[in-house]
Amino acid sequence: MNKSTRAPLSGALLAILATIIWSGNFIIARGVIHSIPPVTLSFYRWLTATIILLPFVWNSFYQHTGLIKKKIIYFLLAAITGVSIFNTFVYIAGHFSEAINMALIGTTSSPIMSVILARIFLKEKIPLSRIIGMTICIIGILLLLSKGSWQTLLTFSFSKGDWWMLAAALAFAIYNVMAKKKPVEMNSKNFLFTVFLMGTIVLLPFYFFEFKAQGGFSPTIANLSAILYLGLGASVICFLLWNIAIGQLGAGRTSLFGNLIPVFSSIEAVIFLNEKITWIHIASFLLVMIGLLIANKKGKSST
């Protein structure tokens, strides 16, 4: 296997691993959404991630302070979209929308937005195979979310939470494009630490506002474990894997793997929540995988 073949395969495997861990994010967050306020959950998630990364960048971060000052707008935009806004909006949406609405909007709109933004700002080509593959992925997700009943989708309507989720999807699509433009002189760990730190600082005043209005949370083992999982697994590990995948596959292609999140969430629900797996889960998983394989084939660009 030559180098040109290994890079896409490696990028695909890293993206899949990231989606497996990210899917656990929804399993964990669902259990604490009523015990930890949304901005508080987001703030402590990213504060934890920043602290975890600190020892690994302590000796090299100061070398990039000049670069950070020079490109402060870029880093702020990446931090605000990928850290401050994305998951905070997801947690807020959970208070207003049903799970089907959140999953439908998040898993179908963000990849499409990422492909479009990557085309506009990064001049990434959109092959016909990617359009076809993306369509198949969406069909697979719709099958899963509808549970095989199109009547469920026909009665779909936007709520206040749906708009929050749509905004979250757009924020993550923008982050995907920003991550692709990461300065080459800065490695992934320092980039993530910069983004995590800035995003946490941006969240700080909103956390104080929420704390004053709603109070904090009980530091139970369950709550602290959830924050640790989000801070270490769904933040540090996932973002490192995701950013490397973006560098190897491109922002548009990598974003398509986000369609696997609800599929893996269903599998994890079977394992951890004792929910039953059906033919719909299997068919959806196969459709998404087929769509990803087609989308990642090289082809002529679409005009």
TORKOL-4160 file (C-alpha; in steps of 0.2 Angstrom, whole numbers, padded with zeros to 4 digits, m for minus):
303
<pt num="1" X="0000" Y="0000" Z="0000"/>
<pt num="2" X="0008" Y="0016" Z="m0005"/>
<pt num="3" X="0008" Y="0033" Z="0004"/>
<pt num="4" X="m0006" Y="0041" Z="m0007"/>
<pt num="5" X="m0017" Y="0026" Z="m0002"/>
<pt num="6" X="m0013" Y="0025" Z="0016"/>
<pt num="7" X="m0017" Y="0043" Z="0020"/>
<pt num="8" X="m0035" Y="0042" Z="0015"/>
<pt num="9" X="m0037" Y="0026" Z="0024"/>
<pt num="10" X="m0029" Y="0032" Z="0039"/>
<pt num="11" X="m0040" Y="0048" Z="0039"/>
<pt num="12" X="m0056" Y="0038" Z="0037"/>
<pt num="13" X="m0051" Y="0026" Z="0051"/>
<pt num="14" X="m0047" Y="0041" Z="0063"/>
<pt num="15" X="m0064" Y="0050" Z="0058"/>
<pt num="16" X="m0073" Y="0034" Z="0061"/>
<pt num="17" X="m0065" Y="0032" Z="0079"/>
<pt num="18" X="m0069" Y="0050" Z="0082"/>
<pt num="19" X="m0088" Y="0048" Z="0078"/>
<pt num="20" X="m0088" Y="0032" Z="0089"/>
<pt num="21" X="m0082" Y="0043" Z="0104"/>
<pt num="22" X="m0093" Y="0058" Z="0099"/>
<pt num="23" X="m0108" Y="0047" Z="0099"/>
<pt num="24" X="m0105" Y="0042" Z="0117"/>
<pt num="25" X="m0106" Y="0061" Z="0120"/>
<pt num="26" X="m0125" Y="0060" Z="0117"/>
<pt num="27" X="m0127" Y="0045" Z="0128"/>
<pt num="28" X="m0118" Y="0054" Z="0142"/>
<pt num="29" X="m0126" Y="0071" Z="0140"/>
<pt num="30" X="m0143" Y="0064" Z="0139"/>
<pt num="31" X="m0141" Y="0057" Z="0157"/>
<pt num="32" X="m0135" Y="0074" Z="0164"/>
<pt num="33" X="m0144" Y="0087" Z="0154"/>
<pt num="34" X="m0157" Y="0090" Z="0168"/>
<pt num="35" X="m0144" Y="0090" Z="0182"/>
<pt num="36" X="m0131" Y="0101" Z="0174"/>
<pt num="37" X="m0137" Y="0117" Z="0165"/>
<pt num="38" X="m0131" Y="0118" Z="0147"/>
<pt num="39" X="m0118" Y="0132" Z="0147"/>
<pt num="40" X="m0111" Y="0125" Z="0164"/>
<pt num="41" X="m0109" Y="0108" Z="0156"/>
<pt num="42" X="m0101" Y="0116" Z="0141"/>
<pt num="43" X="m0090" Y="0127" Z="0151"/>
<pt num="44" X="m0083" Y="0113" Z="0162"/>
<pt num="45" X="m0081" Y="0102" Z="0148"/>
<pt num="46" X="m0069" Y="0113" Z="0139"/>
<pt num="47" X="m0061" Y="0119" Z="0155"/>
<pt num="48" X="m0057" Y="0101" Z="0158"/>
<pt num="49" X="m0050" Y="0098" Z="0141"/>
<pt num="50" X="m0039" Y="0114" Z="0142"/>
<pt num="51" X="m0032" Y="0108" Z="0159"/>
<pt num="52" X="m0029" Y="0090" Z="0152"/>
<pt num="53" X="m0019" Y="0097" Z="0137"/>
<pt num="54" X="m0009" Y="0110" Z="0147"/>
<pt num="55" X="0005" Y="0098" Z="0152"/>
<pt num="56" X="0008" Y="0092" Z="0134"/>
<pt num="57" X="0010" Y="0110" Z="0127"/>
<pt num="58" X="0018" Y="0118" Z="0142"/>
<pt num="59" X="0035" Y="0119" Z="0134"/>
<pt num="60" X="0030" Y="0124" Z="0116"/>
<pt num="61" X="0015" Y="0135" Z="0117"/>
<pt num="62" X="0024" Y="0151" Z="0121"/>
<pt num="63" X="0033" Y="0149" Z="0104"/>
<pt num="64" X="0017" Y="0152" Z="0095"/>
<pt num="65" X="0011" Y="0167" Z="0105"/>
<pt num="66" X="0017" Y="0179" Z="0091"/>
<pt num="67" X="0008" Y="0168" Z="0078"/>
<pt num="68" X="m0008" Y="0169" Z="0089"/>
<pt num="69" X="m0007" Y="0188" Z="0090"/>
<pt num="70" X="m0005" Y="0189" Z="0072"/>
<pt num="71" X="m0019" Y="0178" Z="0067"/>
<pt num="72" X="m0030" Y="0182" Z="0083"/>
<pt num="73" X="m0046" Y="0184" Z="0072"/>
<pt num="74" X="m0044" Y="0166" Z="0064"/>
<pt num="75" X="m0041" Y="0158" Z="0081"/>
<pt num="76" X="m0056" Y="0167" Z="0089"/>
<pt num="77" X="m0067" Y="0162" Z="0075"/>
<pt num="78" X="m0061" Y="0143" Z="0076"/>
<pt num="79" X="m0063" Y="0144" Z="0095"/>
<pt num="80" X="m0081" Y="0152" Z="0095"/>
<pt num="81" X="m0088" Y="0141" Z="0082"/>
<pt num="82" X="m0080" Y="0124" Z="0087"/>
<pt num="83" X="m0079" Y="0126" Z="0106"/>
<pt num="84" X="m0090" Y="0140" Z="0113"/>
<pt num="85" X="m0105" Y="0139" Z="0101"/>
<pt num="86" X="m0107" Y="0121" Z="0094"/>
<pt num="87" X="m0110" Y="0110" Z="0110"/>
<pt num="88" X="m0117" Y="0124" Z="0120"/>
<pt num="89" X="m0131" Y="0126" Z="0107"/>
<pt num="90" X="m0133" Y="0107" Z="0106"/>
<pt num="91" X="m0136" Y="0106" Z="0125"/>
<pt num="92" X="m0148" Y="0121" Z="0124"/>
<pt num="93" X="m0158" Y="0113" Z="0110"/>
<pt num="94" X="m0160" Y="0097" Z="0121"/>
<pt num="95" X="m0172" Y="0107" Z="0132"/>
<pt num="96" X="m0184" Y="0112" Z="0118"/>
<pt num="97" X="m0182" Y="0098" Z="0104"/>
<pt num="98" X="m0186" Y="0080" Z="0103"/>
<pt num="99" X="m0171" Y="0069" Z="0099"/>
<pt num="100" X="m0177" Y="0065" Z="0082"/>
<pt num="101" X="m0177" Y="0083" Z="0077"/>
<pt num="102" X="m0160" Y="0086" Z="0085"/>
<pt num="103" X="m0152" Y="0071" Z="0076"/>
<pt num="104" X="m0160" Y="0075" Z="0060"/>
<pt num="105" X="m0154" Y="0093" Z="0059"/>
<pt num="106" X="m0137" Y="0089" Z="0066"/>
<pt num="107" X="m0132" Y="0074" Z="0055"/>
<pt num="108" X="m0139" Y="0080" Z="0039"/>
<pt num="109" X="m0136" Y="0099" Z="0038"/>
<pt num="110" X="m0119" Y="0100" Z="0045"/>
<pt num="111" X="m0110" Y="0089" Z="0032"/>
<pt num="112" X="m0119" Y="0098" Z="0018"/>
<pt num="113" X="m0115" Y="0115" Z="0025"/>
<pt num="114" X="m0096" Y="0109" Z="0027"/>
<pt num="115" X="m0095" Y="0103" Z="0009"/>
<pt num="116" X="m0103" Y="0119" Z="0003"/>
<pt num="117" X="m0092" Y="0130" Z="0013"/>
<pt num="118" X="m0076" Y="0120" Z="0009"/>
<pt num="119" X="m0081" Y="0123" Z="m0009"/>
<pt num="120" X="m0083" Y="0141" Z="m0007"/>
<pt num="121" X="m0069" Y="0146" Z="0004"/>
<pt num="122" X="m0056" Y="0132" Z="0002"/>
<pt num="123" X="m0060" Y="0129" Z="m0017"/>
<pt num="124" X="m0062" Y="0110" Z="m0013"/>
<pt num="125" X="m0069" Y="0101" Z="m0028"/>
<pt num="126" X="m0086" Y="0092" Z="m0026"/>
<pt num="127" X="m0085" Y="0076" Z="m0036"/>
<pt num="128" X="m0102" Y="0068" Z="m0042"/>
<pt num="129" X="m0097" Y="0053" Z="m0032"/>
<pt num="130" X="m0097" Y="0064" Z="m0016"/>
<pt num="131" X="m0114" Y="0071" Z="m0020"/>
<pt num="132" X="m0121" Y="0053" Z="m0023"/>
<pt num="133" X="m0113" Y="0046" Z="m0007"/>
<pt num="134" X="m0119" Y="0061" Z="0003"/>
<pt num="135" X="m0137" Y="0058" Z="m0003"/>
<pt num="136" X="m0136" Y="0039" Z="0002"/>
<pt num="137" X="m0129" Y="0044" Z="0019"/>
<pt num="138" X="m0144" Y="0056" Z="0021"/>
<pt num="139" X="m0156" Y="0042" Z="0016"/>
<pt num="140" X="m0148" Y="0030" Z="0029"/>
<pt num="141" X="m0150" Y="0043" Z="0043"/>
<pt num="142" X="m0168" Y="0047" Z="0038"/>
<pt num="143" X="m0172" Y="0028" Z="0039"/>
<pt num="144" X="m0165" Y="0027" Z="0056"/>
<pt num="145" X="m0173" Y="0043" Z="0063"/>
<pt num="146" X="m0190" Y="0038" Z="0055"/>
<pt num="147" X="m0189" Y="0021" Z="0062"/>
<pt num="148" X="m0195" Y="0015" Z="0045"/>
<pt num="149" X="m0211" Y="0026" Z="0045"/>
<pt num="150" X="m0211" Y="0040" Z="0033"/>
<pt num="151" X="m0226" Y="0047" Z="0043"/>
<pt num="152" X="m0214" Y="0052" Z="0056"/>
<pt num="153" X="m0204" Y="0063" Z="0044"/>
<pt num="154" X="m0220" Y="0070" Z="0036"/>
<pt num="155" X="m0225" Y="0077" Z="0053"/>
<pt num="156" X="m0208" Y="0085" Z="0056"/>
<pt num="157" X="m0209" Y="0103" Z="0060"/>
<pt num="158" X="m0196" Y="0116" Z="0067"/>
<pt num="159" X="m0197" Y="0121" Z="0085"/>
<pt num="160" X="m0187" Y="0134" Z="0095"/>
<pt num="161" X="m0174" Y="0120" Z="0099"/>
<pt num="162" X="m0173" Y="0115" Z="0081"/>
<pt num="163" X="m0166" Y="0132" Z="0076"/>
<pt num="164" X="m0153" Y="0131" Z="0090"/>
<pt num="165" X="m0148" Y="0114" Z="0083"/>
<pt num="166" X="m0147" Y="0122" Z="0065"/>
<pt num="167" X="m0136" Y="0135" Z="0072"/>
<pt num="168" X="m0125" Y="0122" Z="0081"/>
<pt num="169" X="m0123" Y="0113" Z="0064"/>
<pt num="170" X="m0118" Y="0128" Z="0055"/>
<pt num="171" X="m0105" Y="0132" Z="0069"/>
<pt num="172" X="m0097" Y="0115" Z="0067"/>
<pt num="173" X="m0097" Y="0117" Z="0048"/>
<pt num="174" X="m0088" Y="0133" Z="0050"/>
<pt num="175" X="m0075" Y="0125" Z="0062"/>
<pt num="176" X="m0072" Y="0111" Z="0049"/>
<pt num="177" X="m0067" Y="0124" Z="0037"/>
<pt num="178" X="m0056" Y="0134" Z="0049"/>
<pt num="179" X="m0047" Y="0118" Z="0055"/>
<pt num="180" X="m0042" Y="0114" Z="0037"/>
<pt num="181" X="m0034" Y="0132" Z="0037"/>
<pt num="182" X="m0024" Y="0128" Z="0052"/>
<pt num="183" X="m0006" Y="0137" Z="0052"/>
<pt num="184" X="0006" Y="0124" Z="0046"/>
<pt num="185" X="0019" Y="0130" Z="0059"/>
<pt num="186" X="0008" Y="0125" Z="0073"/>
<pt num="187" X="0005" Y="0107" Z="0078"/>
<pt num="188" X="m0012" Y="0099" Z="0082"/>
<pt num="189" X="m0009" Y="0099" Z="0101"/>
<pt num="190" X="m0005" Y="0118" Z="0102"/>
<pt num="191" X="m0019" Y="0122" Z="0090"/>
<pt num="192" X="m0032" Y="0113" Z="0100"/>
<pt num="193" X="m0025" Y="0121" Z="0116"/>
<pt num="194" X="m0027" Y="0138" Z="0109"/>
<pt num="195" X="m0044" Y="0135" Z="0103"/>
<pt num="196" X="m0050" Y="0126" Z="0119"/>
<pt num="197" X="m0042" Y="0140" Z="0130"/>
<pt num="198" X="m0050" Y="0154" Z="0120"/>
<pt num="199" X="m0067" Y="0145" Z="0118"/>
<pt num="200" X="m0067" Y="0143" Z="0137"/>
<pt num="201" X="m0063" Y="0161" Z="0140"/>
<pt num="202" X="m0077" Y="0166" Z="0129"/>
<pt num="203" X="m0089" Y="0155" Z="0138"/>
<pt num="204" X="m0084" Y="0162" Z="0155"/>
<pt num="205" X="m0096" Y="0177" Z="0156"/>
<pt num="206" X="m0111" Y="0166" Z="0150"/>
<pt num="207" X="m0107" Y="0153" Z="0163"/>
<pt num="208" X="m0107" Y="0167" Z="0177"/>
<pt num="209" X="m0124" Y="0173" Z="0170"/>
<pt num="210" X="m0131" Y="0156" Z="0170"/>
<pt num="211" X="m0124" Y="0152" Z="0187"/>
<pt num="212" X="m0132" Y="0167" Z="0194"/>
<pt num="213" X="m0149" Y="0163" Z="0186"/>
<pt num="214" X="m0150" Y="0144" Z="0189"/>
<pt num="215" X="m0136" Y="0140" Z="0201"/>
<pt num="216" X="m0123" Y="0127" Z="0199"/>
<pt num="217" X="m0123" Y="0108" Z="0199"/>
<pt num="218" X="m0121" Y="0094" Z="0212"/>
<pt num="219" X="m0103" Y="0087" Z="0211"/>
<pt num="220" X="m0109" Y="0069" Z="0211"/>
<pt num="221" X="m0098" Y="0055" Z="0204"/>
<pt num="222" X="m0110" Y="0053" Z="0189"/>
<pt num="223" X="m0109" Y="0072" Z="0185"/>
<pt num="224" X="m0090" Y="0073" Z="0187"/>
<pt num="225" X="m0088" Y="0057" Z="0177"/>
<pt num="226" X="m0099" Y="0064" Z="0163"/>
<pt num="227" X="m0088" Y="0080" Z="0163"/>
<pt num="228" X="m0072" Y="0070" Z="0162"/>
<pt num="229" X="m0079" Y="0060" Z="0148"/>
<pt num="230" X="m0084" Y="0075" Z="0138"/>
<pt num="231" X="m0068" Y="0084" Z="0142"/>
<pt num="232" X="m0055" Y="0070" Z="0138"/>
<pt num="233" X="m0064" Y="0059" Z="0126"/>
<pt num="234" X="m0076" Y="0070" Z="0117"/>
<pt num="235" X="m0065" Y="0085" Z="0117"/>
<pt num="236" X="m0046" Y="0081" Z="0117"/>
<pt num="237" X="m0046" Y="0064" Z="0109"/>
<pt num="238" X="m0060" Y="0067" Z="0096"/>
<pt num="239" X="m0054" Y="0084" Z="0091"/>
<pt num="240" X="m0036" Y="0078" Z="0088"/>
<pt num="241" X="m0042" Y="0063" Z="0078"/>
<pt num="242" X="m0054" Y="0074" Z="0068"/>
<pt num="243" X="m0041" Y="0088" Z="0064"/>
<pt num="244" X="m0029" Y="0075" Z="0058"/>
<pt num="245" X="m0043" Y="0067" Z="0047"/>
<pt num="246" X="m0047" Y="0084" Z="0040"/>
<pt num="247" X="m0029" Y="0086" Z="0035"/>
<pt num="248" X="m0028" Y="0070" Z="0026"/>
<pt num="249" X="m0046" Y="0069" Z="0018"/>
<pt num="250" X="m0051" Y="0088" Z="0017"/>
<pt num="251" X="m0065" Y="0097" Z="0027"/>
<pt num="252" X="m0079" Y="0091" Z="0015"/>
<pt num="253" X="m0075" Y="0073" Z="0015"/>
<pt num="254" X="m0071" Y="0072" Z="0033"/>
<pt num="255" X="m0088" Y="0080" Z="0038"/>
<pt num="256" X="m0097" Y="0066" Z="0029"/>
<pt num="257" X="m0092" Y="0054" Z="0043"/>
<pt num="258" X="m0102" Y="0064" Z="0055"/>
<pt num="259" X="m0117" Y="0054" Z="0048"/>
<pt num="260" X="m0110" Y="0039" Z="0058"/>
<pt num="261" X="m0114" Y="0047" Z="0075"/>
<pt num="262" X="m0132" Y="0043" Z="0076"/>
<pt num="263" X="m0129" Y="0025" Z="0070"/>
<pt num="264" X="m0115" Y="0022" Z="0083"/>
<pt num="265" X="m0127" Y="0031" Z="0096"/>
<pt num="266" X="m0140" Y="0018" Z="0092"/>
<pt num="267" X="m0127" Y="0004" Z="0095"/>
<pt num="268" X="m0121" Y="0011" Z="0111"/>
<pt num="269" X="m0139" Y="0013" Z="0117"/>
<pt num="270" X="m0141" Y="m0006" Z="0114"/>
<pt num="271" X="m0125" Y="m0009" Z="0124"/>
<pt num="272" X="m0127" Y="0003" Z="0138"/>
<pt num="273" X="m0146" Y="0007" Z="0139"/>
<pt num="274" X="m0152" Y="m0011" Z="0135"/>
<pt num="275" X="m0162" Y="m0005" Z="0120"/>
<pt num="276" X="m0166" Y="m0017" Z="0106"/>
<pt num="277" X="m0158" Y="m0017" Z="0089"/>
<pt num="278" X="m0169" Y="m0019" Z="0074"/>
<pt num="279" X="m0167" Y="m0022" Z="0055"/>
<pt num="280" X="m0168" Y="m0003" Z="0054"/>
<pt num="281" X="m0152" Y="0000" Z="0063"/>
<pt num="282" X="m0143" Y="m0013" Z="0052"/>
<pt num="283" X="m0150" Y="m0006" Z="0036"/>
<pt num="284" X="m0146" Y="0012" Z="0041"/>
<pt num="285" X="m0128" Y="0007" Z="0046"/>
<pt num="286" X="m0126" Y="m0001" Z="0029"/>
<pt num="287" X="m0133" Y="0013" Z="0019"/>
<pt num="288" X="m0122" Y="0026" Z="0028"/>
<pt num="289" X="m0106" Y="0015" Z="0026"/>
<pt num="290" X="m0110" Y="0013" Z="0007"/>
<pt num="291" X="m0113" Y="0031" Z="0006"/>
<pt num="292" X="m0096" Y="0035" Z="0014"/>
<pt num="293" X="m0087" Y="0023" Z="0003"/>
<pt num="294" X="m0095" Y="0031" Z="m0013"/>
<pt num="295" X="m0092" Y="0049" Z="m0007"/>
<pt num="296" X="m0073" Y="0046" Z="m0003"/>
<pt num="297" X="m0070" Y="0039" Z="m0021"/>
<pt num="298" X="m0061" Y="0051" Z="m0032"/>
<pt num="299" X="m0071" Y="0057" Z="m0047"/>
<pt num="300" X="m0074" Y="0072" Z="m0058"/>
<pt num="301" X="m0079" Y="0088" Z="m0050"/>
<pt num="302" X="m0097" Y="0094" Z="m0051"/>
<pt num="303" X="m0100" Y="0110" Z="m0058"/>
